[in-house]
Amino acid sequence: MQKSPMTVRGAELLKAELERLKNVERPKIAQAISDARELGDLKENAEYHAAREQQSFNEGRVMELEGKLGSAEIIDVTKLNAGGKVVFGTTVNLVNVDTEEKVNYRIVGEDEADIKQNMVSITSPIARALIGKYKDDEVVVKAPGGEIIYEVLAVTYI
């Protein structure tokens, strides 16, 4: 089984969601199914069918999270000795050489990626271009809209 990298924070978030689904949502759904059964004929009971659908969704997500956590390689970037190099889990401060626009990205696992929070997947073009670079290096990112040149301003291990 192939391991997929995940930050400590990402693993904690998935574990918390899994715990909530198992210990809060699962009993709530079971109670909704029980209550709907008491209403009578299950063939035409919309509440029963909705609760069963919700149960199916919940159990599917539980299985998905257990699989992701089971195949996760949890990496604590604060314990790495990367010597200033951009690696998985680091936060990188960049400046676009052409526009002088500054941006920060944190390189995370695929399940944690959220561009709205400036968290990019390790498999994204920008992360692949940044891995192995150092402060003051120039990086050419092959984006869908063309090449973008960034300068690495800082690398942070949080």
N, C-alpha and C positions, 0 to 999 in steps of 0.2 A: 504494500500500500504506500502510495506516495504521500509524504508529509507536506503540508502547506504551511508556510510561515505565518505567524500571528503574533502581535504584540501582547504584552501582559495585560494591558488595558482592554484590548479587543477580546481576549479570552475571558476576562472578568465580566464584560458586558454580555457575552453569549451565555456564560454560566448563570448570570442573574436572570436573563430572559428564560432560560431553561427551568430554573427553579420556580419562577413565577408561573410558567405554563403548567408545570407538574403540580404545584402545591396550592395555587389559587384558581387558575382557570379550569383545570381538570375537575375539581370538586364542584365548582359552580356550574359547569356544563352537565355533569352527572345529575345534579339537583334539578336543572331545567328539563332534562329528559324525563326524570321521575315525575315531575309536576305535570308535564305534557301527557304522559301515559295515563294519568288519573283523569284526564279530560275525556277519555273514551276512544272511539274509533280512530285507529292510527292511520288508516288510509287517507282520510281527509283532514288530518290534524297538522296544520301548518306549523304550529309551535314545535311539535315533535320533530318534523322534518328539518326545521331550521336548527334545532338543537343538535340533531344528529350530524348535520352538515358542519356545524361549528366544531363538534367533537372530532370529525374527520380532519378538518383543517388543523386543529390544535395538535392532534396526534402526529400528523404529517410533519408539522414544524418541530415537534419534540424529536422525532427521528432524524430530521435534517440537522438540528443543533447537536445532537449526540454524535452524529457522523462527523460533523465539522470539528467538534472538540476532540473526537477520537483520532482524527488524522492531523491535528494541529501540532506544529512544532513551535512552541511558545518561546519567543526570543526576548530576553530582557536587555535592551540596548544599553542600560546604565551599567551593566556588568561586562560589556564588550570593551576590549582595548583596541579600538580601530585606528588610533593614531591620527585623528583628524580627517579620516577618509569618510565619504558618504557611504553608509551601509543601511541595511534594512532597519527601520525604526527611527532613523534620525530625522530631525527637522532641518531643512535646508533653506536658507535665506538667499534669494536670487535677485538679480536685476537684469532686465531685458536690455541688452547692449544698444539696440536701436531706439527704443522708446523711453529708456530709463525708468520704466515701471518696475516697482519692487513687488515681490511676491514670496510667500513662505509656503513650503510644502512639507508634509510629513509622509514618509514612505512606509506604507502599511501593507497588510495582507489583503487579498482580494475581497474578503468578506467585510473588511473594515473600511474600505475605500468610500469616501464621501467628498466629492469635489467642493461641495458647499462649505465644508469645514477644512478645506485645503489638505485633505488626506487622500493621497494618490496610491493606487495599487502598485505593488512591486512589478507587475507586468505591463504597466502603462509606458508609453514611449518616453515620457519625461523621467520617470524613475529609472528606466533602463539606461538612459543617457547619463543620469547623475551618479549611479552606483560606481564607486571607485574613484570619484573625483575628490579634489581637495579645495580648501578655501583659495580664492583668487584664480581658480581654473576657469576657462571658458568651456561651455557645453553647447553643442549643437543638437537641438531637439527637432526630430523630423515629425512635425505635426501635420494633420490633414490639410491645413491651410498653407503649408510650406515650412521651410526651416526657420527656427527661431534660435537666436544665439543669446545665452544667458551667461552671466558671470556669477560664480559662487561667492557670496559675501560672507556667509558663516555656516558652520555645521554644528548642530546642537544635539547632544545625546541626553534626552529627557526620559 
